[in-house]
């Protein structure tokens, strides 16, 4: 059986964050002064409600049922299903790279 690794395929460097300044309210008839975020060379990303996927459909009753079974210790844990899912996830990760 060949081995596989799960994780980044190359080293990951430090993440650089550029905080976005909140928009200030302007008084009608006056030109607002440019903010540092508006004058920077970093492009700003605009979002739209048309691209919002909406709420995630979650069956709250099923979640409560599973949570209760885990707390009671009656949730069925089947090692063969867990190992099959782990092997399938590893195969998917290998195909993606």
C-alpha positions as a Markdown table, in Angstrom:
| # | Residue | x | y | z |
|---|---|---|---|---|
| 1 | Unk | 0.0 | 0.0 | 0.0 |
| 2 | Unk | 1.5 | 3.4 | -1.0 |
| 3 | Unk | 1.6 | 6.1 | 1.6 |
| 4 | Unk | 0.1 | 9.5 | 1.2 |
| 5 | Unk | 0.4 | 12.8 | 2.9 |
| 6 | Unk | -2.3 | 15.3 | 3.8 |
| 7 | Unk | -1.3 | 18.9 | 3.9 |
| 8 | Unk | 0.2 | 21.7 | 1.9 |
| 9 | Unk | 2.2 | 20.6 | -1.1 |
| 10 | Unk | 4.6 | 23.5 | -0.7 |
| 11 | Unk | 5.8 | 25.6 | 2.2 |
| 12 | Unk | 3.4 | 28.3 | 3.2 |
| 13 | Unk | 4.8 | 31.7 | 4.1 |
| 14 | Unk | 3.5 | 34.4 | 6.4 |
| 15 | Unk | 0.2 | 36.0 | 5.7 |
| 16 | Unk | 0.0 | 39.8 | 5.2 |
| 17 | Unk | -3.2 | 41.4 | 6.2 |
| 18 | Unk | -4.3 | 44.9 | 5.0 |
| 19 | Unk | -7.2 | 46.1 | 7.2 |
| 20 | Unk | -10.0 | 47.9 | 5.4 |
| 21 | Unk | -11.0 | 51.3 | 6.8 |
| 22 | Unk | -14.7 | 51.7 | 7.4 |
| 23 | Unk | -16.4 | 54.3 | 5.2 |
| 24 | Unk | -17.1 | 57.7 | 6.9 |
| 25 | Unk | -20.4 | 59.4 | 6.5 |
| 26 | Unk | -20.3 | 62.6 | 4.4 |
| 27 | Unk | -22.3 | 65.7 | 4.8 |
| 28 | Unk | -24.4 | 66.6 | 1.8 |
| 29 | Unk | -22.8 | 69.3 | -0.3 |
| 30 | Unk | -19.3 | 68.6 | 1.0 |
| 31 | Unk | -16.6 | 66.6 | -0.7 |
| 32 | Unk | -15.2 | 64.0 | 1.7 |
| 33 | Unk | -11.5 | 63.9 | 2.3 |
| 34 | Unk | -9.9 | 60.8 | 0.7 |
| 35 | Unk | -9.2 | 58.1 | 3.2 |
| 36 | Unk | -5.9 | 56.2 | 3.3 |
| 37 | Unk | -7.7 | 53.1 | 2.1 |
| 38 | Unk | -9.1 | 55.0 | -0.9 |
| 39 | Unk | -5.7 | 56.3 | -2.0 |
| 40 | Unk | -3.7 | 53.1 | -1.5 |
| 41 | Unk | -2.6 | 51.0 | -4.4 |
| 42 | Unk | -4.3 | 47.9 | -2.9 |
| 43 | Unk | -7.5 | 47.1 | -4.8 |
| 44 | Unk | -10.6 | 47.0 | -2.8 |
| 45 | Unk | -13.1 | 44.1 | -3.2 |
| 46 | Unk | -16.8 | 45.0 | -3.4 |
| 47 | Unk | -19.4 | 42.4 | -2.5 |
| 48 | Unk | -23.0 | 42.2 | -3.7 |
| 49 | Unk | -26.1 | 40.6 | -2.3 |
| 50 | Unk | -26.6 | 39.0 | -5.7 |
| 51 | Unk | -23.6 | 36.7 | -5.1 |
| 52 | Unk | -24.7 | 35.9 | -1.5 |
| 53 | Unk | -25.6 | 32.2 | -1.3 |
| 54 | Unk | -27.9 | 32.8 | 1.6 |
| 55 | Unk | -28.2 | 30.7 | 4.7 |
| 56 | Unk | -26.8 | 27.2 | 4.7 |
| 57 | Unk | -29.6 | 24.6 | 4.8 |
| 58 | Unk | -29.1 | 22.7 | 8.1 |
| 59 | Unk | -31.5 | 20.2 | 9.5 |
| 60 | Unk | -31.5 | 21.4 | 13.1 |
| 61 | Unk | -33.6 | 18.5 | 14.3 |
| 62 | Unk | -31.0 | 16.0 | 12.8 |
| 63 | Unk | -28.1 | 17.9 | 14.4 |
| 64 | Unk | -29.8 | 17.8 | 17.8 |
| 65 | Unk | -30.5 | 14.1 | 17.4 |
| 66 | Unk | -26.8 | 13.4 | 16.6 |
| 67 | Unk | -25.6 | 15.6 | 19.4 |
| 68 | Unk | -27.8 | 13.8 | 21.9 |
| 69 | Unk | -26.6 | 10.4 | 20.6 |
| 70 | Unk | -23.0 | 11.5 | 21.0 |
| 71 | Unk | -23.7 | 12.8 | 24.6 |
| 72 | Unk | -25.4 | 9.5 | 25.5 |
| 73 | Unk | -22.6 | 7.4 | 24.0 |
| 74 | Unk | -25.1 | 5.7 | 21.6 |
| 75 | Unk | -23.8 | 7.2 | 18.3 |
| 76 | Unk | -22.6 | 4.3 | 16.1 |
| 77 | Unk | -18.9 | 4.6 | 15.3 |
| 78 | Unk | -18.0 | 2.2 | 12.5 |
| 79 | Unk | -14.2 | 2.1 | 12.0 |
| 80 | Unk | -14.5 | 0.6 | 8.5 |
| 81 | Unk | -16.6 | 3.6 | 7.3 |
| 82 | Unk | -14.2 | 6.1 | 9.0 |
| 83 | Unk | -11.2 | 4.5 | 7.4 |
| 84 | Unk | -12.9 | 4.3 | 4.0 |
| 85 | Unk | -13.7 | 8.1 | 4.2 |
| 86 | Unk | -10.1 | 8.9 | 5.2 |
| 87 | Unk | -8.7 | 6.9 | 2.2 |
| 88 | Unk | -11.2 | 8.6 | -0.2 |
| 89 | Unk | -10.2 | 12.0 | 1.2 |
| 90 | Unk | -6.6 | 11.2 | 0.6 |
| 91 | Unk | -7.3 | 10.1 | -2.9 |
| 92 | Unk | -9.2 | 13.3 | -3.7 |
| 93 | Unk | -6.4 | 15.4 | -2.3 |
| 94 | Unk | -3.9 | 13.6 | -4.5 |
| 95 | Unk | -6.0 | 14.2 | -7.6 |
| 96 | Unk | -6.4 | 17.9 | -6.8 |
| 97 | Unk | -2.6 | 18.5 | -6.8 |
